């Protein structure tokens, strides 16, 4: 019996690609409440400033933030909070042009994969209802008693780590077309790995004379050249 040919696969970054911006800090505010969020944010200002200035790596800054906000919380409680955040907060954060790309691929039966440095505790429930086949993202480490340590379980799913994680799926999909969408330099390794990589332009809305039927409009998306052998499946 002939095996069905591989179907095209589309990989989507989340923050700034399918949403208008960051979702981690809004989730932390949702989880701990506004008073505690802003009190701890003041303490974290030097850390966030160093990260913005390029003096502190993304993964280090992120774990300092996570430890300050979430260390000691019960994982089960944060998972429940993540489900509420996915249902109550994320819908208002979604960017129509990014979601139009997702709709285009799903309407054609393409496999859609969410790839993000944000946390699985809210991405997984949202992605399930949005029709993604799988989620590749960052996860929180926990103790044997189910308490969050404030560290990540494994690597932060950012930059080259995104490309490393999707490489087996890209290889499996061949010779079908692969797509990827992102909005920052941290997404470039992933975009360069696939056949059709698209970087969101800073201008969020196309000009009035743009073709609204063109989901790959150059007014919204910049094509990124494929780089052969950027990463291999491990």
C-alpha positions in Angstrom: 0.0 0.0 0.0 1.4 3.4 -1.0 2.2 5.7 1.9 0.6 9.2 1.8 3.0 11.9 0.8 4.2 14.3 3.5 2.1 17.4 3.9 3.4 20.9 4.0 4.3 22.1 7.5 4.1 25.7 8.8 6.0 26.8 11.9 4.8 29.8 13.8 6.5 32.0 16.4 3.9 33.3 18.9 4.8 36.7 20.6 4.8 39.5 18.0 3.9 37.1 15.1 0.5 35.8 16.1 0.0 38.4 18.8 0.6 42.1 18.9 3.6 41.7 21.3 5.0 39.9 24.4 2.8 37.6 26.4 5.1 36.4 29.1 5.0 39.6 31.2 1.2 39.9 30.9 0.9 36.3 32.0 3.1 37.0 35.1 0.9 39.9 36.0 -2.2 37.7 35.5 -0.6 35.0 37.7 0.6 37.1 40.7 -1.8 40.1 40.5 -1.0 43.7 39.7 0.3 44.9 43.1 2.9 42.1 43.4 3.7 42.3 39.7 4.7 46.0 39.8 6.5 45.7 43.1 8.7 43.0 41.8 9.1 44.7 38.4 10.8 47.6 40.2 13.4 45.2 41.6 13.9 43.7 38.2 14.4 47.0 36.4 18.3 46.7 36.3 18.0 43.2 34.9 15.5 44.2 32.2 17.7 47.2 31.4 20.8 45.1 31.0 18.9 42.7 28.7 17.5 45.6 26.6 21.1 47.0 26.2 22.4 43.6 25.1 24.5 43.1 28.2 22.6 40.1 29.5 21.7 36.9 27.5 18.0 36.2 26.9 18.0 32.9 28.8 19.7 34.4 31.8 17.4 37.4 32.1 14.4 35.2 31.6 15.3 32.8 34.4 16.0 35.7 36.8 12.5 37.1 36.0 10.8 33.7 36.3 12.5 33.0 39.7 11.4 36.4 41.0 7.8 35.9 40.1 7.1 32.1 40.1 9.6 30.3 42.4 7.7 28.3 45.0 4.4 28.3 43.3 2.6 25.0 42.9 2.9 23.8 39.2 -0.7 22.6 39.3 -1.9 26.1 40.3 0.1 27.7 37.5 -1.2 25.3 35.0 -4.8 26.2 36.0 -3.8 29.9 35.8 -2.3 29.2 32.3 -5.6 27.7 31.1 -7.5 30.8 32.3 -5.0 33.1 30.7 -5.3 31.3 27.4 -9.1 31.5 27.5 -9.5 35.0 28.9 -6.5 37.1 28.0 -4.9 35.7 24.8 -7.8 36.3 22.4 -7.5 40.1 22.9 -3.8 39.9 22.1 -4.1 38.1 18.8 -3.0 40.0 15.6 -5.4 39.6 12.7 -2.8 39.5 10.0 -0.8 36.8 11.8 -3.9 34.7 12.5 -4.8 35.1 8.8 -1.6 33.2 7.9 -2.6 30.4 10.3 -6.1 30.3 8.8 -4.6 30.1 5.3 -2.5 27.1 6.1 -5.2 25.3 8.1 -7.7 25.7 5.3 -5.3 23.8 3.0 -4.7 21.0 5.4 -1.1 21.9 6.3 0.4 20.8 9.6 0.8 23.8 11.8 3.4 23.9 14.7 3.7 26.6 17.3 7.4 27.4 18.2 8.0 29.9 21.0 10.2 30.8 23.8 7.1 31.5 25.9 5.8 29.0 28.5 3.9 25.8 27.8 1.5 26.3 30.7 -0.5 28.8 28.7 0.7 28.1 25.1 -0.4 24.5 25.2 -4.0 25.0 26.0 -4.3 27.9 23.6 -2.6 26.0 20.8 -4.9 23.0 21.3 -8.0 25.1 20.7 -6.3 27.0 17.8 -5.7 23.8 15.9 -2.0 23.3 16.1 -0.7 19.8 15.8 2.1 20.3 18.4 3.8 23.0 20.5 7.5 23.4 20.8 8.3 25.9 23.6 9.9 26.6 26.9 8.9 24.8 30.1 9.3 25.5 33.8 11.3 23.2 36.0 9.7 21.8 39.2 10.7 20.0 42.3 9.7 16.4 43.2 6.9 18.0 45.2 5.5 19.9 42.3 6.8 23.3 43.2 8.3 25.6 40.5 12.0 26.4 40.9 12.0 29.5 38.8 14.4 27.8 36.3 13.6 26.4 32.9 13.4 22.7 32.2 15.9 22.4 29.4 17.0 25.1 27.1 15.1 28.3 26.4 13.4 27.9 23.0 14.9 31.0 21.4 17.2 31.7 18.5 19.2 28.7 17.3 17.3 26.4 19.8 14.2 26.9 17.7 15.9 25.7 14.6 17.5 22.8 16.4 14.1 21.6 17.7 12.2 21.9 14.4 15.0 20.4 12.3 13.7 16.8 12.6 10.2 17.9 11.5 11.7 19.8 8.5 13.6 16.7 7.4 10.5 14.5 7.9 8.4 16.8 5.8 10.6 16.7 2.7 9.9 17.0 -0.2 6.8 18.9 0.9 7.1 22.7 1.3 7.9 24.0 4.8 7.1 27.5 6.0 8.0 29.5 9.1 6.9 32.9 10.5 8.6 35.2 12.9 9.1 38.8 13.9 12.6 39.2 15.4 16.3 38.3 14.8 15.8 35.5 17.3 13.5 33.8 14.7 16.1 34.0 11.9 17.6 30.6 12.4 14.2 29.0 12.1 13.2 31.1 9.1 16.4 30.3 7.3 16.0 26.5 7.9 12.7 26.2 5.9 11.9 26.8 2.3 9.7 29.8 2.8 10.6 31.9 5.8 8.6 35.1 6.4 9.6 37.9 8.8 6.9 40.2 10.0 7.6 43.8 9.0 7.5 46.4 11.7 4.6 48.2 10.0 1.6 46.2 11.2 -1.0 47.3 8.6 -0.6 47.3 4.8 -1.2 50.5 2.9 -4.8 51.1 1.5 -3.8 50.1 -2.0 -2.4 46.7 -1.0 -4.0 43.5 -2.2 -6.0 42.3 0.8 -6.3 38.8 -0.7 -2.5 38.3 -0.7 -1.7 36.7 2.6 2.0 36.7 1.7 1.9 40.5 1.0 5.4 42.0 1.0 3.9 45.0 2.8 3.4 42.7 5.8 6.0 40.0 5.4 9.7 40.0 4.3 10.9 36.7 2.7 14.0 35.3 4.3 16.5 33.4 2.1 16.8 29.7 2.9 20.3 28.7 4.1 21.1 25.1 3.3 22.7 23.1 6.1 21.9 25.7 8.8 21.0 22.9 11.2 20.7 19.2 10.8 18.3 16.8 12.6 19.8 15.3 15.7 
